[in-house]
Every structure is written in C-alpha cells, then in structure tokens.
Amino acid sequence: MIPRLNSLPSGAALWSVLLALPLLAQVPIPPAQLAKLPPALKRPVDFKTEVYPLFKATCFKCHGPEKQKGKYRMDTREGAFKVSADHGPAIEAGHSANSAIILMAAGLIDEMLMPPPGGKPGESDPLTAQQIGMLRAWIDQGAVWPDGPIAEVIQPVRFEPDIQKLLVASCTKCHSGAAAEGGFSVDSLERLLAGGKSYGRVVVPGDLRKSSLLTILAGKDEDIPKPEAHRIPEKSIKQVEEWIRQGAK
C-alpha cells in the first residue's frame, strides 16, 4: 500500500524517531510535495562539526551503538547509508530529495511521525527547517563521511537561545515577573543567576555540584513544595548541565 502523503507541518517533523520504523519505500513523491521541503543551505556543510553532532544529539539514543530501532544505526557510515531492497537508501549521496531520512524528517509521509511529541518541552523536539536544510546540503554535496573515528565536538550552549526558551516553557507560570514565587525568576540571565529569596543562588557557573538548579529540575529537591512538579525531561537537564559547565553565559 502506498502511504498517504500529507503536507509539511510548521517547522519540521520529529528527528529523534526518523528511522524507528523501517526505511521509506521508494514511493513516488509528487513534485508539489517535494517543493515543500526546506531548501538546502547554499554553503558548504562540514560533516564533523555540523552533521555528526546533530546525529549524535538527536539520533543516537535510538539509533546508536547501544540501541538500533528498526535495525538502523546512525553512528557508523555503513549503518547510516543502509540500503534495503524493499525500502531504498536512507541517504542517497547527491540526492537529498530521494533520501529517506530527509523525507521522514520533513513529515511528507503520513503516520511516520512517531512517537508523538512528549508532554514537556525537550522530550521529542522536531528538526528545524534550518537543520533539514543543512542535512540536505550535506547530502547534495556528496554526503562525505570521513574515514576513522569522529572527534568529539562540543557545541556552545548559551542562555539565549538555548536555555531561556526551555525555562520559559517550563517555569514561567510560577517564576516570572515581579510576583515570581520565592523571588526567583527565569525572565533573564541576570535574574536567573541572582537566584531568589527562597531558593538562594541556584546556578554557579562552571560548577555542577554547587548548582542546585539541576536538582530542582530533576524533581529531587525535597526542600521545596511539590518537587516532582519541577521535573523536566532528562534531555533538557543534560543541556542545562552543559550550559553550566561552559560557564552559564
């Protein structure tokens, strides 16, 4: 059966589950649908500093060395370029519009956007149009994957735009404005670093052990009312950890 096509949603579809299901069959996609793909970036794209870090951050939990949902693996070249007689190539060098990961990321295939978004920000984030465009450019430029191990690349994490949007989505109901509970506000970097009357200083740049914000966001601070209500997804906590580790700027 040919999957029913739907239009490209606002932004982009979920990346963390691109290939939890079998790879996309070689089903003709109408030109009108392909035209809705975010365009490839018009600049060179570097695999080691751009593509691989994105794969690692968004794919390896389900398609990495420890788990391979749908028998698909993204941390090796051989695995990522898997070709199935039934489903075709996940990545077709030179042809991003024929690559299953792009079509699935863009949401052009009905019922392939699984699982649904989580209940809290950060549980299952979609790829942005910019990220899809970057991957398209990499594939169109030949999908070069260098030999040998890929060196770790630490991506900078900043309050704006990375951490602020996360805290605004999770915390502003109680911790915003002049009436912020406990005098603790997430409205700005300055107010966050200042802490509050009840909480005290919760972020110590560069020191994870002394940054009680991490305990609060994990829902484990028994000194505050309803600690479990402060819990955010583990993925988001890891991002806050990296932000503090890098100096909380």
FENHUPE-V218325 format. One record per pair of residues at least 24 apart in sequence whose ideal C-beta (glycine too) atoms are under 6 Angstrom apart, sorted by the first residue. I is the first residue (numbers start at 1). GAP is how many residues later the second one is. D is the distance in whole Angstrom. If there is no record, write none. Layout:
# FENHUPE-V218325
i=I gap=GAP d=D
i=I gap=GAP d=D
This chain:
# FENHUPE-V218325
i=2 gap=25 d=5
i=3 gap=106 d=5
i=3 gap=107 d=6
i=4 gap=106 d=4
i=5 gap=28 d=6
i=6 gap=104 d=5
i=8 gap=28 d=4
i=8 gap=98 d=6
i=8 gap=99 d=6
i=9 gap=98 d=5
i=11 gap=115 d=5
i=12 gap=114 d=5
i=12 gap=115 d=4
i=12 gap=116 d=6
i=12 gap=117 d=6
i=12 gap=120 d=5
i=13 gap=92 d=6
i=13 gap=94 d=3
i=13 gap=100 d=5
i=13 gap=113 d=6
i=14 gap=99 d=6
i=14 gap=110 d=6
i=14 gap=112 d=5
i=15 gap=43 d=4
i=15 gap=90 d=6
i=15 gap=112 d=4
i=16 gap=42 d=5
i=16 gap=108 d=6
i=17 gap=97 d=6
i=18 gap=83 d=5
i=18 gap=86 d=5
i=18 gap=87 d=6
i=19 gap=44 d=6
i=19 gap=51 d=5
i=19 gap=53 d=4
i=20 gap=42 d=6
i=20 gap=49 d=4
i=20 gap=50 d=5
i=21 gap=49 d=6
i=22 gap=48 d=6
i=22 gap=65 d=6
i=23 gap=61 d=6
i=23 gap=64 d=4
i=23 gap=67 d=5
i=23 gap=77 d=5
i=24 gap=63 d=6
i=24 gap=76 d=4
i=24 gap=79 d=6
i=25 gap=62 d=5
i=26 gap=62 d=4
i=33 gap=75 d=5
i=34 gap=63 d=5
i=37 gap=69 d=5
i=38 gap=91 d=4
i=38 gap=94 d=4
i=38 gap=95 d=5
i=39 gap=94 d=6
i=40 gap=93 d=6
i=40 gap=96 d=4
i=40 gap=97 d=4
i=40 gap=100 d=5
i=41 gap=92 d=5
i=41 gap=93 d=5
i=41 gap=96 d=4
i=45 gap=89 d=6
i=45 gap=92 d=5
i=45 gap=93 d=4
i=47 gap=97 d=6
i=47 gap=98 d=6
i=48 gap=102 d=6
i=49 gap=104 d=5
i=51 gap=87 d=5
i=52 gap=98 d=5
i=53 gap=100 d=5
i=53 gap=102 d=6
i=77 gap=68 d=4
i=91 gap=48 d=6
i=91 gap=52 d=5
i=93 gap=49 d=5
i=93 gap=50 d=4
i=96 gap=40 d=4
i=96 gap=43 d=4
i=96 gap=44 d=5
i=99 gap=40 d=5
i=102 gap=34 d=6
i=105 gap=27 d=5
i=106 gap=26 d=6
i=120 gap=112 d=6
i=120 gap=113 d=6
i=121 gap=45 d=6
i=121 gap=48 d=4
i=121 gap=49 d=6
i=122 gap=111 d=4
i=122 gap=113 d=5
i=122 gap=114 d=3
i=123 gap=110 d=4
i=157 gap=85 d=5
i=157 gap=86 d=4
i=157 gap=89 d=6
i=158 gap=91 d=6
i=159 gap=30 d=4
i=163 gap=80 d=5
i=166 gap=70 d=5
i=170 gap=62 d=5
i=203 gap=45 d=5
i=205 gap=42 d=5
i=205 gap=43 d=4
i=206 gap=41 d=6
i=208 gap=33 d=6
i=208 gap=36 d=6
i=211 gap=33 d=5
